[in-house]
Amino acid sequence: MSHEPDPAILYPDVAAHGSLAAALQSAAADQGMSLPLAVTPSDPLRHATITSVVPYRHSSYVAAWHHEQRWGIWGSSNGRLMICGNTNDLRELPRVIHGWAEGAGLDEIGQAAPFDLLVGRFEVPDNNPADVIASEWQWHLKDAVDAGWPQYQALVETAFAEPKLRRLFPFTSHWALGFSTTPDDLFSPPFVSIDSPWGTGDYTIREWWNGPALHHVATPAEAIAIAVNRIPADLL
């Protein structure tokens, strides 16, 4: 059974500053910046929260890994993840934190990061449902390319090409693709969930994730045609 190393031993430089927030503020000062960071009392050496001048940017924080010296940064906007990345160099974080905290655009923040950071969504300040749906499709299209799973990528791209599905909110559960009328209630009404094959095999259509298989088809086009036919009449 593996045990977590003492964070003071794993992160001696952070421990010397007393907290991750203080260590990041020191690194930022060396780069001519100040950062709005707060110590997390329950785990001060491995966690710090970020405050942004942008009111809809919240749930933002830096967290250290527990078994190796590495840090991750997460930033959400109106409850949806916008930036996420990891680095083994603490000095790479201040410019990213500063940009997020000071309201810089996502592209600008991404350019400031020497590590992969942006998740693919775009921010929707007013939480307009149509724009939230468009942002989520953008994320799924990028994620499908990054997944290295050609059959899944083909499914997402084929679904996006269908106007009747493109106006619905896409989501995944255990990599099965589903659709909702609203970002706020993903499983109502459940009308279709599509599993992609890995390598060879068929696409499997169910009413909801892990429900009984209704159809097995060979191509994403066939799967999406069935999905469209299953859209409830009041959603068309």
C-alpha positions, 0 to 999 in steps of 0.5 A: 500500500503506497502512502502519500509523502509528507508535502513538506518533504515533497515540496520543500521550497513551498514549505519554506514559504509556508504555503503554496499561495506564498510560494506563487506570490514570491515567484510572481514578484520575481516576474514583476507581478502580484497575484490575488491568491488565498491560502487553503487552510486544510492543505496550505502546501498543496492548494491555493485559490485564485480570485478574479476581477471577472465575476463569472470566473470562479472555482479557480485554483492551483493544486499540487500533486500528491505523489510527485512534484507537479502542479495543476491549474483549473479555472471555471467560468459560470460553472464550466471548466475553461482552463486546465493544465499541469506543469512541473515548474512552479515559475510557469504558473504566475503569468497564467494566474495573473491573466486569469485573475485580471480578465485576460482573454482565453487566447491571451492566457493560452499564449502566456502558458508554456504548457497545454492549458485551454480546454476548448470552450469559449466563455459565455458571460451572460450564460445564454443557453444557445451560446453555452451549447455552441461552446460545449460543442466546440469543446467536444470537437476538440476533445474528440480530436485529442482523444486519439479515438477515430471512431469516437471523433467520427461520431462527434463530428457526424453529430455536430453536422446534424442541425437537429442535434447541434442545437442540443447540449452534447454531453458524455457519460463514460464516453457515451455521447448523449444530448440534452435540451438544457445544460442544467439537466443532462439526463432529462429527457433521456432519449439516446446514448451512443457508444463508439467501438474501439477499433473494430465493432459497431456503434451501440445505441441505447436510451440512456447510458448503460441501458439495454442496447437498442441497435448496433450499427456499423457507421456513425452516420447510421447511429446519428440517423437513429438518434435523430429519429429518437428525438421527442416530437416536442424537441423538434 
